[in-house]
Amino acid sequence: MERPITGFGFDDEGDSIAILSCGHPQHVRHNPPFINRSWVTTEQGRSSMLGKTLDCVRCDKFELPDSFVAYKRTPVFTEETLPAGLRKDHSTKTGVWAKIMVAEGKVRYRVPALKADIELSPDRIGIVVPEVLHSVEPLGAVRFFVEFYKAWEGDSRSGDRAA
Ligand SMILES: [Zn+2]
């Protein structure tokens, strides 16, 4: 899916990486004549690309960014206490990922935009992708909670400080 660029950094080899709003890094190499991105070679060029979008396949694959850390979790929900809003399409904010962790029973997890309709269980965690509409539905008696993740503030890749 398309994600706006929120910052830039460099990998261990000094190649430019764009940081997307979802938290995923993506290489943005200038390698003429194969890849022409002369803008990556200057700070001004990189700044001009902030807010432009790149296709993030890691979001399409439900990959929680490596550097993200848990910061909050919901109470344990049952089929009786699950808030109605979570049964309907809803989404997390920009940059907020989550894990749906089932302790007992089964939960149906639907993400229409990513064509996912998954049965979650204690063996199968659901990954919630930022800003992507989804819904959950208890399949019988369940106990589950949602744990939220965001970028670790100390992450050296989360900005353009090195530039
Ligand atoms: Zn992404």
Boltz pocket constraint, residues with backbone or C-beta under 6 A from the ligand:
constraints:
  - pocket:
      binder: B
      contacts: [[A, 3], [A, 20], [A, 22], [A, 23], [A, 24], [A, 56], [A, 57], [A, 58], [A, 59], [A, 60]]
      max_distance: 6.0
